[in-house]
C-alpha cells in the first residue's frame, strides 16, 4: 500500500491482530513516524540513518520508547548497526542485515572494502564492532581507493 495514504494503514492496523510495522520509506523523518504512531497507523515504527541521520534515529527510538512501541532500524550498514548497539533491546530488537534478492551477493564486499562490516556468525548473530569511532567496522581497501581517485 502507498505510504502516502495513512488512512489505509489506520484501518489495516485496527482490523488485524498482527502488529503493523510502518512506514518504511515515507519522507518526514521522525515527524512522519511519530504522527503514524499517534494516529494508530502502525504498531511499530522503523527508521534509518538515511531518513533521519544518527540524531534522528536516536530521537525516534526515544519517541517509540515513550509510546511503548518497538522501533526497528531499517537496513544494514555501519551507522545503523552502531545506533542499534546504543539502544535498548526492549525497543530495538532486530538488525536488518542485507538485501536478499536475486543477483545480490551480500557476502561479497564492495571493491572499496576488504570485508563486509557486519558478518553473521553461525548462530545468525551480527556483532557490533568494538574498536573506537564510527568507522571501526570499515576495513578499507586503500589500494582500490587510491587507484580510483578523481582529480
Buried (B, 14 or more C-beta within 10 A) or exposed (E): EEBEEBEEBBEBBEEEEEEBBBBBEBEEBBEBBBBBBEEBBBBBBBBBBBBBBBEBBBBBBBBBBEEEBBBBBBBBBBBBBBBBBEBEEEBBBEBBBBEEEEEEEBEEBEEEBEEBBBEBEEEEEBEBBEEEEEBBBBEEBEEEEEEEEEE
